[in-house]
Amino acid sequence: MTTNGKPKFAMYWAASCGGCEIAVLNIGEKILDVDANFEVAFWPVAMDAKYKDVEAMEDGAILLTLFNGGIRNEENAEIARLLRRKSQILVAFGSCACEGCIPGLANLSKPQDVLDTVYSTVSTDNPNAVRPQYHYQMPEGVIHIPTFYPVLKTLDQVVDVDYYMPGCPPESHQIAAVIDLVIKVLHGEAQLPAKGATIGAGNSTVCDDCPRARNVKLIKKFVRIQDVPELDPHLCLLEQGVPCNGPATRNGCGALCPQAGAQCIGCYGPAEGVIDYGARLITAFASVIDSNDPAEIERILDGIPDPAGQFYRFNLAGSLLRAAKPAWQGKL
Amino acid sequence: MQRITIDPITRLEGHGKIEIFLNEDGEVANTYFQIPELRGFERFCLGRPVEEMPLLTNRICGVCPEAHHMAAAKAADAVYKVDPPSAAKKLRELLYMGFYFTDHTTHFYALGGPDFVMGPNAPVAERNILGIIHKVGLEIGGKVIQARKYGHHIVEIIGGRKVHPCTSIPGGLTKGITEEQRQEIEQIGRWAVDFAQFSLQLFADIVLGNKEYVDLILGDIYTHKTYSMGLVDENNHVNFYDGKVSVVAPDGERIGKYAPHEYTDWVAERVEPWTYLKFPYLKKVGWKGFVDGKDSGVYFATPLSRLNAADGMATPKAQEHYERFYATLGGKPVHQRLAIHWARLIELLYAAEHIVELATDPEITSPHVHNVPKEKPSEGVSIVEAPRGTLTHHYKTDERGLLTEVNLIVGTTNNYAPISMSIKKAAQSLIKKGTVVNEGLLNMVEMAFRAYDPCFGCATHSLPGQMPLEVTIRDAQGNPVEVLRQFC
C-alpha cells in the first residue's frame, strides 16, 4: 500500500484561501510527527508529488485526506471525486469544505453578475466587455479554463464525507490533537469517532468558552463596533449591543475574537445540533431585544444593517437556503 | 502544433496552468499562463458593512490575510475620513512586520528555497521543506519552525488570532498591548534580527557560493527589463505599511510617485478572454503586449522591484545588505528575476529590525488605540505593500457604510504579465529541438514563476483548486506523444 510502509497522508486546497494550509504548518514541531508516521503522498502547496502516482494508486490507498476548500468549479469537483476514491478517510477540513465560508456569499448573486462586476471595475480597461471563455481559440490551438458553477457547493454536496473539522481556519492546537488521535489509532491505542462526526471542536457554543461576564442580556439597540468609544473589556459583547455570533457558533477556537475585543463572526459554524445557523442566531438575537413594541423592535433590528451577511456569513452554502433564487437560476 | 500543458504549477499558493506550444522544429512558439479560478469578492462584498471588510477580505488569502486586513482597515479609515491614534497605526505596522517575518521565512524555506538548497534537479521527494530540514539538519529546521511561530505570535498578540486577525476596525484597533506583551515582542524581534542575518548568510553560502547558481541568476533565462513598483516612505525608503507608490523605469529613472487615491491614473487592468485573471499595466505608458522595455507598460511588484523603486532601506543592517546587493549585481536597477529571492531576505532583515524599533517605541503600549469616526462614510482607497506586491483596496459606500462598490488590485495580480513573460522566456530558453522534456526541466520553467512567490489565491480572490501538473506532448497533428503528470 505504501512505498515505505507508512500510511499515506494527503492534503488538498480547492476553493479556499490557503489559511487551512498555514494552520497545518502552524502546528510547528508536530509536523515532524506527521513526517515520522505518514508518507506525505500529496500536498500541492508544499511538495512536487506526481499526479500520475496518485492516479496509479489503488482506490483507498491514501489513509487520510484533509480536503479544504469549497466546490466553485468543475475542476474542484473532479479532484474531490478523485480523492474520495483514493482515500479511506476523507475529512472536510475547515469552513469552506464544511459550509462554504465567505466565498459562499457569492450564492447571493447571479453568477453572471459576479463576472460582470469583476470585469468592469473602475480600473479595468475593457471597452469590448470581454469575459473569460471556457474554450478559446488561440493561433496555436484551443486553450481551456474550467467551468464556473452557478453556486458554490460544500464538499459533502459533491462526495461522501467521513468527518467534519470546522473553523476558519481550524485552530492549530485542534489540528495537533486530531493528528495525535490518528497516530494513536494507527498504533491501536484509540478508536476513530463515528462516521459523520465533527472533530477538532467542542460540542457547545463560543459563549461557553468566552470569559466575558454574562448578566441579563437585554438590549435597546445594536451598535456597530467602530461607533463605540470604549467597550467594556469584561462584559458580554452582545449585552453591549455588538452583534456577536457566539450564541449560535460551535466552540473550539477558545473564543479568540471576543477576547481580543472583536465580535465572534461565526467561523466555526453551527453549534452541535443546530440545523440552520441563521435561524438559530435570529432566535438568539430576538431573545435579547428589550421591547414588545413592534415599531421599536423594527428600529432595533435596523441596527443589523446586513441581515444576510450577519446570519449566513460563513454558512450560506451549507445552510438550508444554500443560495438565493437568482443564483440558482443563473446560467453561464 | 505540439503542446505541453503544465497543470498545475506547484510550490506556490493557489493555482495556475501553463500551455506551451511547440512549432514544427520543436521550439517554443508561444506560451499561455492561465489562471483557472475566480471567487468574485468584488461582487459579494457589496451590501456588507465596511467595518467587516478587514474580516471578509482576510479570506481572500489565508497566506497573507494580514495584508488584506491592513489594506481593508486603512481603506475603511479613509471611507470614514478617520485618522487612527498614532499608537494604533504603530501597532498595526508592528503586527504587519511580524507577519512579513513569518511570510518571507515561509517562502524562502518552504516554497522557493528547495530549488536552491536541494537543487533544481533534485528528486521530487526531496525538493521540499522536509528535504531541506533533512539536509540542513534538525537544529536549523527547528529554527525555521521557531521563526514562523514567533512571527505568528506577534500577529496573535496584536491581531487576536494567528491566521485571519480580527482587531483592526475603522479608526484603529479594538485593543492595545500590555507592557508584558511588548517585552515579549521585543525579545522576538531581537531573535528575528539574528535569524534574518543567519538566513542571508545561508543564502550567501549555498547560492552565492555556488558558481552554477550564480550563473543561473545572472544569466539571460530569468531576466526581464520592465518597470519596478514599490511603496516608499517620505525618505524614499522601502515601506510595507504606508506611503506612496514609487515607479521606476527599466533604465532606473523614477517616473513618479502616486498616493493611494491616485491609483486609477497610474494603473489599468486588461482583460483577456483565455484566463480569469486581469493584467494590470502602467496606464501612463500603455499596454503594448507581453514585452520588455520602457515603451511597454508592464511592471513588476516584488521584493526586488521594491528595492529598485526605493533609494534604500530604513534600518541600518538591511541598508548594509541593500548596498552589498547592488554592488554584487552591478548597480540599480536589477532585472534578474531570481535575485528576488535575495531581495526577499533583505526585506526579512528589515522587518525584523523594524519589529525591534516599533516594540521599543515608548508610545506602543498606549491604551488609546481607537478614534470613533465622526464623518459620514463615502469613499476610500488604501495601499499597503503585500509580500507579493502592491495591494490596493478601493471602496465606496452608502451613507450607512454599506458597500456599493469594491475594487481590489492584489499583490500577485500586478505580476501576471511579467510572470507570463518569464515563463515564456524560460520555456523558450530551455526547450529546444530534440530536448528531452523531463521533470527537472519543467521545474526550471516553474522556477520562473516561483521567484515571484505568486499567490493566485489572492490574485483571483478565488481559488478553485490546484490541478495536477500535466504535460501532454503532441505531434504536429495534435496526437498525444507523451503525457507527463505531476501533482503540484
Interface residues (C-beta under 8 A of the other chain):
Chain A: Y12 W13 A14 A15 S16 C17 G18 G19 C20 E21 I22 A23 L25 N26 G28 E29 I31 L32 D35 V40 F42 P44 V45 A46 M47 D48 A49 K50 Y51 K52 D53 V54 E55 G69 I71 R72 N73 E75 N76 I79 C101 I102 P103 L105 A106 L108 S109 D113 V114 L115 T117 V118 Y119 T121 V122 S123 T124 D125 N126 V130 R131 P132 Q133 Y136 M138 P139 E140 G141 I143 I145 P146 F148 C168 P169 S172 R224 I225 Q226 D227 V228 P229 E230 L231 P233 L256 C257 Q259 A260 G261 A262 I265 C267 P305 D306 A308 G309
Chain B: M1 R3 P8 T10 R11 L12 E13 G14 K17 E19 F21 A29 N30 Y32 Q34 I35 P36 E37 L38 R39 G40 F41 E42 R43 F44 C45 L46 G47 R48 P49 E51 E52 L55 L56 N58 R59 I60 C61 G62 V63 P65 A76 Y80 T106 A110 V124 A125 R127 N128 I129 L130 I133 G142 I145 R148 K149 H152 G159 G160 R161 K162 V163 H164 C166 T167 I169 P170 G171 L173 T174 K175 Y263 T264 V267 A268 E269 R270 V271 E272 P273 W274 T275 Y276 K278 P280 K283 W287 H370 V372 P373 H394 R400 G401 L402 E405 V406 N407 I409 N443 C455 G457 S462 L463 P464 G465 Q466 M467 P468 L469 E470 G478 L484 R485 Q486 F487 C488
